[in-house]
């Protein structure tokens, strides 16, 4: 069901160690994740640096791609997103590989939308024509990205966590209506122990997305962990600092990932949450409306 990684920081931050060499680096999760499954159907990385958004995607498994290491070594920004894919909705093709990009915005997703063939028309009807035309692939992820961008356009002053919450609410409503035997609400479960067949019937919306300034997201029915750093430390893996603020600048960052990457003090994000990380690197979380 994919593995994802994201960081939002006050200053440009290198991600190479967490992508390549950490105890549970993302490349290792491409080979085998905590569930004992590989995520071989492509990978991608994106970042925001100096106000410019860029991304690189490839269908080759990350664990077999020389370009993965090359990109990871160069990956630095105030926002960094990375993803290794295990395809559920949408064939393993370049157009279906994360991150999805539209202008300055990027999105990565872990999970899936049950009965997406029936939910998709409801979602598409909620989009204006230009937003519909922006969808290039067949994944549920890219369609949810289009919905997020639509809602943000309609409420440009709204916080990203508010926009994300409305998108989740709509998808939950559509899944409930179109797939009554599926579970659309956040549930109390160990998702690492849940079989693939059971997961197929449970809405999974672990989202990380940026509008080019702020990182937003949700945790719905897949594992997600958060690590907050309030200073730059010497990395125990490479022996160097990953960011270089000036002496009088305070540094702060928030990292989110499907699995704990290092032996640091990670905290599990409560299921049924929406959140955002602002330009100051501060994590703001709130619970979804349990009524959906």
C-alpha positions as a Markdown table, in Angstrom:
| # | Residue | x | y | z |
|---|---|---|---|---|
| 1 | Unk | 0.0 | 0.0 | 0.0 |
| 2 | Unk | 3.0 | 2.3 | -0.6 |
| 3 | Unk | 5.3 | 4.0 | 1.9 |
| 4 | Unk | 5.7 | 7.8 | 2.2 |
| 5 | Unk | 8.0 | 10.4 | 3.7 |
| 6 | Unk | 7.8 | 14.2 | 4.1 |
| 7 | Unk | 9.6 | 17.0 | 5.9 |
| 8 | Unk | 8.8 | 20.6 | 6.4 |
| 9 | Unk | 11.5 | 22.9 | 7.9 |
| 10 | Unk | 12.3 | 26.5 | 8.5 |
| 11 | Unk | 15.6 | 26.1 | 6.5 |
| 12 | Unk | 16.6 | 24.0 | 3.5 |
| 13 | Unk | 17.2 | 20.5 | 4.9 |
| 14 | Unk | 18.9 | 17.5 | 3.3 |
| 15 | Unk | 17.0 | 14.2 | 3.3 |
| 16 | Unk | 19.6 | 11.8 | 2.0 |
| 17 | Unk | 20.3 | 9.8 | 5.1 |
| 18 | Unk | 16.6 | 9.2 | 5.8 |
| 19 | Unk | 16.1 | 8.2 | 2.2 |
| 20 | Unk | 19.2 | 6.0 | 1.8 |
| 21 | Unk | 21.1 | 5.1 | 5.0 |
| 22 | Unk | 19.0 | 5.3 | 8.1 |
| 23 | Unk | 18.1 | 2.2 | 10.1 |
| 24 | Unk | 14.8 | 2.0 | 8.2 |
| 25 | Unk | 15.5 | 4.2 | 5.2 |
| 26 | Unk | 12.8 | 4.6 | 2.5 |
| 27 | Unk | 14.9 | 2.6 | 0.1 |
| 28 | Unk | 14.8 | -0.3 | 2.5 |
| 29 | Unk | 11.0 | -0.1 | 2.6 |
| 30 | Unk | 11.0 | -0.4 | -1.2 |
| 31 | Unk | 12.6 | -3.8 | -0.7 |
| 32 | Unk | 10.6 | -4.8 | 2.4 |
| 33 | Unk | 8.4 | -2.8 | 4.7 |
| 34 | Unk | 7.2 | -3.5 | 8.2 |
| 35 | Unk | 4.4 | -5.7 | 6.8 |
| 36 | Unk | 7.0 | -7.9 | 5.0 |
| 37 | Unk | 5.9 | -6.6 | 1.6 |
| 38 | Unk | 7.9 | -4.9 | -1.2 |
| 39 | Unk | 6.9 | -1.6 | -2.8 |
| 40 | Unk | 8.3 | -2.1 | -6.2 |
| 41 | Unk | 6.0 | -0.2 | -8.6 |
| 42 | Unk | 7.9 | 3.0 | -8.9 |
| 43 | Unk | 9.2 | 5.9 | -6.8 |
| 44 | Unk | 9.4 | 9.6 | -6.8 |
| 45 | Unk | 10.8 | 12.6 | -4.9 |
| 46 | Unk | 9.8 | 16.2 | -4.9 |
| 47 | Unk | 10.9 | 19.3 | -3.1 |
| 48 | Unk | 10.4 | 23.0 | -2.6 |
| 49 | Unk | 13.5 | 25.1 | -2.6 |
| 50 | Unk | 13.8 | 28.9 | -2.9 |
| 51 | Unk | 10.1 | 29.1 | -3.8 |
| 52 | Unk | 10.5 | 26.6 | -6.7 |
| 53 | Unk | 8.8 | 23.2 | -6.8 |
| 54 | Unk | 10.2 | 20.3 | -8.7 |
| 55 | Unk | 9.9 | 16.5 | -8.7 |
| 56 | Unk | 11.3 | 13.4 | -10.3 |
| 57 | Unk | 9.4 | 10.1 | -10.9 |
| 58 | Unk | 10.4 | 6.6 | -12.1 |
| 59 | Unk | 8.5 | 3.4 | -12.5 |
| 60 | Unk | 11.7 | 1.3 | -11.8 |
| 61 | Unk | 11.8 | -0.1 | -8.2 |
| 62 | Unk | 13.7 | 2.3 | -6.0 |
| 63 | Unk | 15.9 | -0.6 | -4.7 |
| 64 | Unk | 17.1 | -1.2 | -8.3 |
| 65 | Unk | 17.4 | 2.3 | -9.5 |
| 66 | Unk | 20.8 | 4.2 | -9.7 |
| 67 | Unk | 18.8 | 7.4 | -10.2 |
| 68 | Unk | 17.1 | 6.9 | -6.7 |
| 69 | Unk | 20.5 | 7.3 | -5.0 |
| 70 | Unk | 21.5 | 10.2 | -7.3 |
| 71 | Unk | 18.2 | 12.1 | -6.6 |
| 72 | Unk | 18.3 | 11.3 | -2.8 |
| 73 | Unk | 21.8 | 12.7 | -2.5 |
| 74 | Unk | 20.6 | 16.0 | -4.1 |
| 75 | Unk | 17.3 | 16.2 | -2.3 |
| 76 | Unk | 17.2 | 19.4 | -0.2 |
| 77 | Unk | 14.5 | 21.9 | 0.5 |
| 78 | Unk | 12.2 | 23.5 | 3.0 |
| 79 | Unk | 9.7 | 20.9 | 1.9 |
| 80 | Unk | 10.8 | 17.4 | 0.8 |
| 81 | Unk | 8.4 | 14.6 | -0.2 |
| 82 | Unk | 9.3 | 11.0 | -1.2 |
| 83 | Unk | 7.3 | 7.9 | -2.0 |
| 84 | Unk | 7.7 | 4.2 | -3.0 |
| 85 | Unk | 4.7 | 2.6 | -4.6 |
| 86 | Unk | 2.9 | -0.6 | -4.3 |
| 87 | Unk | 0.1 | -0.2 | -6.9 |
| 88 | Unk | -3.5 | -0.7 | -5.9 |
| 89 | Unk | -5.6 | 1.7 | -8.1 |
| 90 | Unk | -3.9 | 2.4 | -11.4 |
| 91 | Unk | -1.3 | 0.4 | -13.3 |
| 92 | Unk | 2.4 | 0.9 | -12.7 |
| 93 | Unk | 3.0 | 3.6 | -15.2 |
| 94 | Unk | 5.0 | 6.9 | -15.1 |
| 95 | Unk | 1.7 | 8.9 | -15.2 |
| 96 | Unk | 0.5 | 7.0 | -12.1 |
| 97 | Unk | 3.7 | 7.5 | -10.0 |
| 98 | Unk | 3.9 | 9.8 | -7.0 |
| 99 | Unk | 4.5 | 12.7 | -6.3 |
| 100 | Unk | 1.7 | 14.2 | -8.4 |
| 101 | Unk | 2.4 | 17.8 | -9.3 |
| 102 | Unk | 0.3 | 20.7 | -10.4 |
| 103 | Unk | 2.1 | 24.0 | -10.5 |
| 104 | Unk | 3.7 | 24.6 | -7.1 |
| 105 | Unk | 1.7 | 21.8 | -5.4 |
| 106 | Unk | 2.7 | 18.2 | -4.8 |
| 107 | Unk | 0.9 | 15.2 | -3.3 |
| 108 | Unk | 1.8 | 11.7 | -2.1 |
| 109 | Unk | -0.6 | 9.1 | -0.8 |
| 110 | Unk | -0.6 | 5.8 | 1.1 |
| 111 | Unk | -3.8 | 3.9 | 1.0 |
| 112 | Unk | -6.7 | 3.5 | -1.4 |
| 113 | Unk | -10.3 | 4.4 | -2.0 |
| 114 | Unk | -12.6 | 1.3 | -2.0 |
| 115 | Unk | -14.9 | 0.9 | -5.0 |
| 116 | Unk | -13.1 | 3.7 | -6.8 |
| 117 | Unk | -14.7 | 2.9 | -10.1 |
| 118 | Unk | -18.0 | 3.9 | -8.5 |
| 119 | Unk | -16.7 | 6.8 | -6.3 |
| 120 | Unk | -14.7 | 8.4 | -9.2 |
| 121 | Unk | -17.8 | 9.8 | -11.0 |
| 122 | Unk | -19.0 | 11.5 | -7.8 |
| 123 | Unk | -15.5 | 13.0 | -7.3 |
| 124 | Unk | -15.2 | 14.2 | -10.9 |
| 125 | Unk | -18.6 | 15.8 | -10.7 |
| 126 | Unk | -17.3 | 17.9 | -7.8 |
| 127 | Unk | -14.5 | 19.4 | -10.0 |
| 128 | Unk | -14.7 | 22.2 | -12.5 |
| 129 | Unk | -13.7 | 21.5 | -16.1 |
| 130 | Unk | -10.1 | 22.7 | -16.0 |
| 131 | Unk | -9.5 | 20.6 | -12.9 |
| 132 | Unk | -11.0 | 17.5 | -14.6 |
| 133 | Unk | -8.7 | 18.1 | -17.6 |
| 134 | Unk | -5.6 | 18.3 | -15.3 |
| 135 | Unk | -5.9 | 14.6 | -14.3 |
| 136 | Unk | -3.6 | 12.6 | -16.5 |
| 137 | Unk | -3.6 | 9.1 | -14.9 |
| 138 | Unk | -6.0 | 6.6 | -13.4 |
| 139 | Unk | -5.1 | 6.6 | -9.7 |
| 140 | Unk | -7.4 | 7.5 | -6.8 |
| 141 | Unk | -4.5 | 9.5 | -5.4 |
| 142 | Unk | -4.3 | 11.9 | -8.3 |
| 143 | Unk | -8.1 | 12.4 | -8.3 |
| 144 | Unk | -8.0 | 13.2 | -4.5 |
| 145 | Unk | -5.2 | 15.7 | -5.3 |
| 146 | Unk | -7.5 | 17.4 | -7.9 |
| 147 | Unk | -10.2 | 17.5 | -5.3 |
| 148 | Unk | -7.9 | 19.2 | -2.7 |
| 149 | Unk | -6.8 | 21.8 | -5.3 |
| 150 | Unk | -10.4 | 22.4 | -6.2 |
| 151 | Unk | -11.4 | 23.0 | -2.6 |
| 152 | Unk | -8.4 | 25.2 | -2.0 |
| 153 | Unk | -9.3 | 27.4 | -5.0 |
| 154 | Unk | -12.8 | 27.8 | -3.6 |
| 155 | Unk | -11.5 | 28.7 | -0.1 |
| 156 | Unk | -8.1 | 30.3 | -0.6 |
| 157 | Unk | -7.9 | 31.7 | 2.9 |
| 158 | Unk | -8.6 | 28.3 | 4.6 |
| 159 | Unk | -5.8 | 26.5 | 6.4 |
| 160 | Unk | -4.5 | 23.4 | 4.6 |
| 161 | Unk | -5.8 | 21.1 | 7.4 |
| 162 | Unk | -9.3 | 22.6 | 6.9 |
| 163 | Unk | -9.2 | 21.9 | 3.2 |
| 164 | Unk | -7.8 | 18.4 | 3.8 |
| 165 | Unk | -10.6 | 17.7 | 6.3 |
| 166 | Unk | -13.3 | 18.7 | 3.8 |
| 167 | Unk | -11.8 | 16.5 | 1.1 |
| 168 | Unk | -11.6 | 13.5 | 3.5 |
| 169 | Unk | -15.2 | 14.2 | 4.5 |
| 170 | Unk | -16.4 | 14.1 | 0.9 |
| 171 | Unk | -14.5 | 10.9 | 0.1 |
| 172 | Unk | -15.9 | 9.3 | 3.2 |
| 173 | Unk | -19.4 | 10.2 | 2.2 |
| 174 | Unk | -18.9 | 8.9 | -1.4 |
| 175 | Unk | -17.4 | 5.6 | -0.2 |
| 176 | Unk | -20.3 | 5.2 | 2.3 |
| 177 | Unk | -22.9 | 5.7 | -0.4 |
| 178 | Unk | -21.2 | 3.7 | -3.2 |
| 179 | Unk | -19.6 | 0.9 | -1.2 |
| 180 | Unk | -21.8 | 0.3 | 1.9 |
| 181 | Unk | -19.9 | -2.8 | 2.8 |
| 182 | Unk | -16.6 | -0.8 | 3.1 |
| 183 | Unk | -15.3 | 1.0 | 6.1 |
| 184 | Unk | -15.0 | 4.8 | 5.5 |
| 185 | Unk | -14.4 | 6.1 | 9.0 |
| 186 | Unk | -11.2 | 5.9 | 11.0 |
| 187 | Unk | -11.0 | 2.7 | 13.0 |
| 188 | Unk | -9.0 | 1.3 | 15.9 |
| 189 | Unk | -6.8 | -1.4 | 14.2 |
| 190 | Unk | -3.3 | -2.6 | 13.7 |
| 191 | Unk | -3.0 | -2.0 | 10.0 |
| 192 | Unk | 0.4 | -3.9 | 9.8 |
| 193 | Unk | -1.5 | -7.0 | 10.9 |
| 194 | Unk | -4.5 | -6.6 | 8.7 |
| 195 | Unk | -4.7 | -8.8 | 5.6 |
| 196 | Unk | -4.6 | -7.4 | 2.1 |
| 197 | Unk | -8.2 | -8.5 | 1.5 |
| 198 | Unk | -9.4 | -6.7 | 4.6 |
| 199 | Unk | -7.5 | -3.6 | 3.8 |
| 200 | Unk | -9.1 | -3.5 | 0.4 |
| 201 | Unk | -12.4 | -2.8 | 2.2 |
| 202 | Unk | -11.1 | 0.0 | 4.4 |
| 203 | Unk | -10.7 | 3.5 | 3.2 |
| 204 | Unk | -7.0 | 4.6 | 3.4 |
| 205 | Unk | -6.2 | 8.3 | 3.1 |
| 206 | Unk | -2.8 | 9.0 | 4.4 |
| 207 | Unk | -2.0 | 12.2 | 2.5 |
| 208 | Unk | 1.0 | 14.6 | 2.5 |
| 209 | Unk | 0.7 | 17.6 | 0.2 |
| 210 | Unk | 2.1 | 21.0 | -0.2 |
| 211 | Unk | 0.8 | 24.1 | -2.0 |
| 212 | Unk | 4.4 | 25.3 | -2.2 |
| 213 | Unk | 4.4 | 27.0 | 1.2 |
| 214 | Unk | 2.8 | 24.8 | 3.8 |
| 215 | Unk | 2.7 | 21.0 | 4.2 |
| 216 | Unk | -0.8 | 19.5 | 4.9 |
| 217 | Unk | -2.1 | 16.1 | 5.3 |
| 218 | Unk | -4.3 | 13.4 | 6.9 |
| 219 | Unk | -4.0 | 10.1 | 8.6 |
| 220 | Unk | -6.9 | 7.8 | 7.9 |
| 221 | Unk | -6.5 | 4.0 | 8.4 |
| 222 | Unk | -2.9 | 3.6 | 7.6 |
| 223 | Unk | 0.1 | 3.9 | 9.9 |
| 224 | Unk | 1.8 | 7.4 | 10.2 |
| 225 | Unk | 4.5 | 8.7 | 12.4 |
| 226 | Unk | 5.8 | 12.2 | 13.2 |
| 227 | Unk | 9.2 | 13.4 | 14.5 |
| 228 | Unk | 9.8 | 17.1 | 15.5 |
| 229 | Unk | 13.2 | 18.6 | 15.7 |
| 230 | Unk | 13.9 | 21.9 | 17.3 |
| 231 | Unk | 17.5 | 22.3 | 16.5 |
| 232 | Unk | 20.1 | 21.1 | 14.0 |
| 233 | Unk | 22.1 | 18.2 | 15.3 |
| 234 | Unk | 25.1 | 16.3 | 13.9 |
| 235 | Unk | 23.7 | 13.2 | 12.1 |
| 236 | Unk | 24.7 | 10.0 | 13.7 |
| 237 | Unk | 24.7 | 8.3 | 10.3 |
| 238 | Unk | 26.8 | 10.7 | 8.1 |
| 239 | Unk | 28.5 | 12.8 | 10.8 |
| 240 | Unk | 27.3 | 16.1 | 9.3 |
| 241 | Unk | 24.5 | 18.6 | 9.8 |
| 242 | Unk | 21.5 | 18.3 | 7.5 |
| 243 | Unk | 20.7 | 22.1 | 7.6 |
| 244 | Unk | 22.8 | 25.2 | 8.0 |
| 245 | Unk | 20.8 | 28.1 | 9.5 |
| 246 | Unk | 22.7 | 31.2 | 10.4 |
| 247 | Unk | 23.8 | 31.5 | 14.1 |
| 248 | Unk | 20.9 | 33.8 | 15.0 |
| 249 | Unk | 18.2 | 31.8 | 13.2 |
| 250 | Unk | 16.1 | 29.2 | 15.1 |
| 251 | Unk | 15.7 | 25.9 | 13.3 |
| 252 | Unk | 12.6 | 23.7 | 13.5 |
| 253 | Unk | 11.4 | 20.8 | 11.3 |
| 254 | Unk | 8.6 | 18.2 | 11.3 |
| 255 | Unk | 9.1 | 14.8 | 9.6 |
| 256 | Unk | 6.2 | 12.5 | 8.8 |
| 257 | Unk | 6.6 | 8.9 | 7.5 |
| 258 | Unk | 4.7 | 5.6 | 7.1 |
| 259 | Unk | 7.3 | 3.9 | 9.3 |
| 260 | Unk | 9.8 | 5.2 | 11.9 |
| 261 | Unk | 13.0 | 5.7 | 9.9 |
| 262 | Unk | 15.5 | 6.2 | 12.7 |
| 263 | Unk | 15.9 | 5.3 | 16.4 |
| 264 | Unk | 14.8 | 8.8 | 17.5 |
| 265 | Unk | 11.6 | 9.6 | 19.5 |
| 266 | Unk | 8.9 | 9.2 | 16.9 |
| 267 | Unk | 5.2 | 9.6 | 17.8 |
| 268 | Unk | 2.3 | 7.9 | 16.2 |
| 269 | Unk | -0.2 | 10.4 | 14.6 |
| 270 | Unk | -3.6 | 9.5 | 15.9 |
| 271 | Unk | -5.9 | 7.8 | 13.4 |
| 272 | Unk | -8.6 | 10.2 | 12.1 |
| 273 | Unk | -6.4 | 13.3 | 12.0 |
| 274 | Unk | -5.8 | 16.2 | 9.7 |
| 275 | Unk | -2.8 | 18.4 | 10.1 |
| 276 | Unk | -0.4 | 21.0 | 8.7 |
| 277 | Unk | 3.1 | 22.0 | 9.2 |
| 278 | Unk | 3.6 | 25.8 | 8.8 |
| 279 | Unk | 6.6 | 27.7 | 7.5 |
| 280 | Unk | 8.0 | 27.8 | 11.1 |
| 281 | Unk | 8.1 | 24.0 | 11.0 |
| 282 | Unk | 5.4 | 23.7 | 13.6 |
| 283 | Unk | 3.0 | 20.7 | 13.6 |
| 284 | Unk | -0.7 | 21.6 | 14.0 |
| 285 | Unk | -3.1 | 18.6 | 14.3 |
| 286 | Unk | -6.8 | 18.2 | 14.9 |
| 287 | Unk | -9.2 | 15.3 | 14.9 |
| 288 | Unk | -11.6 | 14.7 | 12.0 |
| 289 | Unk | -15.2 | 15.1 | 12.7 |
| 290 | Unk | -16.2 | 11.5 | 13.8 |
| 291 | Unk | -19.5 | 12.0 | 12.0 |
| 292 | Unk | -17.5 | 12.2 | 8.7 |
